[in-house]
């Protein structure tokens, strides 16, 4: 049968695949739209599998909240160009909304959850890979339940934070979320500092202080002083408040009769080793091999 332009148009709208791919799928399925959709999805999965090994270190952070709960998710692309693509943004926001309503415990469980349009997160991800030609990954997510107030802050699409505040008010919760986004504290207070981190820093400070040649009791004071400074730098309550560096976050909270019940901060691509392309070296290697 002949494949009309309207059939190709309908298939493109449903799948996002290219015009030639749609026409080929329609020819192979005898013009059956649903069969062509399935064929393209299978093809898309194959393409997704091929791209799965490529590093996706760009992307965006999406925050979703309903006032009682907040959820934040990082979704990665390979390039900033795709991260700004409307299809990618729509997918990220849809997955964020899905996460807020979901009880999925991890990324694998979230993949099988349904979006508003009925597709699973994984189906939508696979189709997006076919459409944009890059590896797309749903990397991680975090949730927070409001103690009394929820605060959230997004610095563009690359850094996001969500905060649960006991006491205080909504404005303070947002201010603390903004501070968290700006300063990246490790934890709320000293009790949350990993013991191995503290031991490593104390060991380094001890070795540095020992080289001073000062008496052991002075060395101990030096080490304790440096450890105390380190803890102030990495704990939320010890840091100078970004909007008023003359006071610490801890003093700000105490004045307001509030405390931070928890926070989550994501920055796009942190911890991912992005491949550095050296095209001149690549060409040179090809010449040598040839």
C-alpha positions in Angstrom: 0.0 0.0 0.0 1.1 3.6 -0.5 2.3 5.5 2.5 0.8 9.0 2.7 2.4 12.1 4.2 -0.3 12.3 6.8 0.5 8.7 8.0 4.2 9.7 8.3 3.3 12.9 10.1 1.1 11.0 12.6 3.8 8.4 13.3 6.4 11.2 13.8 4.1 13.0 16.3 3.6 9.7 18.3 7.2 8.6 18.4 9.5 11.6 17.7 11.4 9.5 15.1 12.8 11.0 11.9 10.8 11.2 8.7 12.7 8.5 6.9 12.6 6.2 9.9 8.8 6.6 10.1 8.3 6.0 6.4 10.5 2.9 6.5 8.6 1.5 9.6 5.3 2.1 7.9 6.4 0.3 4.8 7.6 -2.7 6.8 4.4 -2.9 8.8 2.1 -2.4 5.8 0.9 1.0 7.0 -0.2 -0.2 10.4 0.4 2.7 12.7 0.4 0.8 16.0 2.7 -1.9 14.6 5.0 0.9 13.2 5.1 2.5 16.7 6.1 -0.8 18.3 8.8 -1.4 15.6 10.3 2.1 16.2 10.3 1.6 19.9 12.2 -1.7 19.5 14.6 0.1 17.2 14.9 2.9 19.8 15.8 0.4 22.5 18.5 -1.0 20.3 19.9 2.5 19.7 19.6 3.2 23.5 21.6 0.1 24.3 24.3 1.2 21.9 24.5 4.7 23.5 24.3 3.4 27.1 28.1 3.3 27.5 28.6 6.9 26.5 29.2 9.4 29.4 26.2 11.5 30.2 27.6 14.3 32.5 25.5 17.2 31.5 21.7 17.6 32.0 19.5 19.3 34.6 18.2 19.1 38.1 14.4 19.2 38.6 12.6 20.0 41.8 8.9 19.0 42.5 7.0 19.9 45.6 3.4 19.8 46.9 4.0 21.7 50.1 4.2 18.6 52.3 6.8 16.7 50.3 9.7 17.7 48.0 11.5 15.6 45.5 14.6 16.4 43.4 16.0 14.4 40.6 19.1 14.6 38.3 18.7 13.6 34.7 21.7 13.6 32.5 22.5 14.1 28.8 25.8 14.1 27.0 25.8 17.8 26.1 24.5 21.1 27.2 22.8 21.5 23.8 20.5 18.6 24.5 20.1 19.7 28.2 18.4 22.8 26.8 16.3 21.0 24.3 12.5 21.3 24.8 12.0 17.5 24.5 14.7 16.9 27.2 13.2 19.6 29.5 9.7 18.2 29.1 10.9 14.6 29.9 12.9 15.8 33.0 9.9 17.7 34.4 7.5 14.8 33.7 9.8 12.4 35.6 10.1 14.9 38.4 6.3 15.0 38.8 6.2 11.3 38.6 8.8 10.9 41.3 6.8 13.2 43.7 3.8 11.0 43.4 5.8 7.7 43.4 7.0 5.6 46.3 9.8 4.1 44.2 12.8 3.3 46.4 15.5 3.7 43.7 16.1 4.6 40.1 15.5 1.1 38.8 12.1 1.1 40.5 11.3 4.5 39.1 12.0 3.4 35.6 8.8 1.3 35.6 6.6 4.0 37.0 4.1 5.6 34.6 4.1 9.2 33.4 1.0 11.2 32.9 0.8 10.1 29.2 0.8 6.4 30.2 4.3 5.6 29.1 6.8 4.3 31.6 9.8 6.4 32.5 12.0 3.9 30.7 9.9 3.9 27.6 10.0 7.7 27.5 13.7 7.7 28.1 14.4 5.3 25.3 12.2 7.3 22.9 14.0 10.5 23.9 17.4 8.9 23.2 16.2 8.0 19.7 14.9 11.6 19.2 17.9 13.5 20.4 20.7 11.1 19.5 22.4 11.1 22.9 22.6 8.9 25.9 20.1 10.0 28.5 20.2 8.7 32.1 18.1 9.1 35.2 21.0 9.3 37.6 19.7 9.9 41.2 16.9 11.4 43.2 16.2 12.5 46.8 13.0 13.2 48.8 12.3 15.2 51.9 9.1 15.4 54.0 8.2 18.7 55.6 8.9 18.8 59.4 7.1 22.2 59.6 8.3 24.0 56.4 9.9 23.1 53.1 12.3 25.2 51.2 13.7 24.7 47.7 16.1 26.6 45.5 17.3 26.1 42.0 20.4 27.9 40.6 19.5 27.7 36.9 19.0 24.0 36.0 22.4 22.8 37.2 22.2 23.1 41.0 19.2 22.4 43.2 18.5 22.0 47.0 15.6 21.0 49.1 15.4 21.6 52.9 13.0 20.5 55.7 12.8 23.0 58.5 11.4 22.4 62.0 10.1 25.7 63.3 10.8 29.0 61.5 8.8 29.9 58.4 8.7 29.4 54.7 11.0 32.3 54.0 13.7 31.0 56.3 13.4 27.5 54.7 14.0 29.0 51.3 16.9 31.1 52.5 18.5 28.0 54.0 17.9 26.1 50.7 19.6 28.9 48.9 22.6 28.8 51.3 22.9 25.0 50.8 22.9 25.4 47.0 25.6 28.1 47.2 28.0 26.5 49.8 27.5 22.7 49.5 27.7 21.7 53.1 28.5 18.0 53.8 25.9 17.7 56.6 23.8 19.7 59.1 26.2 19.5 62.1 29.2 17.7 63.5 27.2 14.5 64.3 26.7 13.9 60.6 30.4 14.1 59.5 31.6 10.7 58.4 34.1 9.3 60.9 36.6 8.3 58.1 36.5 11.9 56.8 37.2 13.3 60.3 40.0 10.8 60.9 41.6 11.6 57.5 41.6 15.3 58.1 42.9 14.9 61.7 45.7 12.7 60.4 46.7 15.2 57.8 46.6 18.1 60.2 48.7 16.1 62.7 51.4 15.4 60.2 51.5 19.1 59.1 51.6 20.3 62.7 54.3 17.8 63.7 56.6 19.3 61.1 56.5 22.6 63.0 58.8 21.2 65.6 56.7 22.6 68.4 56.1 20.7 71.7 53.5 17.9 71.7 51.0 19.9 73.7 51.2 22.9 71.3 50.9 20.5 68.3 47.7 19.0 69.9 46.2 22.5 70.2 47.1 23.3 66.6 45.4 20.1 65.4 42.3 20.7 67.5 42.1 24.2 66.2 42.3 23.1 62.6 39.8 20.3 63.1 37.4 22.9 64.6 37.8 25.2 61.6 37.3 22.3 59.2 34.1 21.3 60.9 32.8 24.9 60.7 33.5 24.9 57.0 31.7 21.7 56.1 28.7 21.7 58.5 25.7 23.7 57.6 25.3 25.3 61.0 28.9 26.3 61.2 29.1 28.1 57.9 28.7 31.9 57.6 25.2 32.6 56.2 25.5 33.7 52.6 23.1 36.6 52.9 24.8 37.9 56.1 28.4 36.5 56.6 28.6 38.2 60.0 26.4 35.5 61.4 26.4 31.7 61.1 23.6 29.6 59.9 23.5 28.0 63.4 22.9 31.4 65.0 20.4 32.4 62.4 18.4 29.2 63.1 18.7 29.6 66.9 17.4 33.2 66.7 14.4 32.0 64.7 13.8 29.0 67.0 14.3 26.6 64.1 16.4 23.7 63.2 17.2 21.9 59.9 15.6 18.4 59.9 17.4 17.5 56.6 18.5 18.7 53.2 19.5 17.3 49.8 21.7 19.1 47.3 22.5 18.0 43.7 24.8 19.5 41.2 24.7 18.3 37.6 27.5 15.9 36.8 29.3 16.0 40.2 31.3 12.9 40.6 31.0 11.9 36.9 34.3 11.7 35.1 33.6 13.4 31.8 35.6 12.3 28.9 37.9 15.0 27.6 38.1 15.0 23.8 41.4 15.8 22.1 40.6 15.8 18.4 44.1 16.8 17.3 45.6 13.8 19.2 42.8 11.6 17.8 43.6 12.6 14.2 47.3 12.1 14.8 46.7 8.6 16.2 44.6 7.7 13.2 47.3 8.9 10.8 49.9 6.9 12.7 47.8 3.8 12.6 47.0 4.3 8.9 
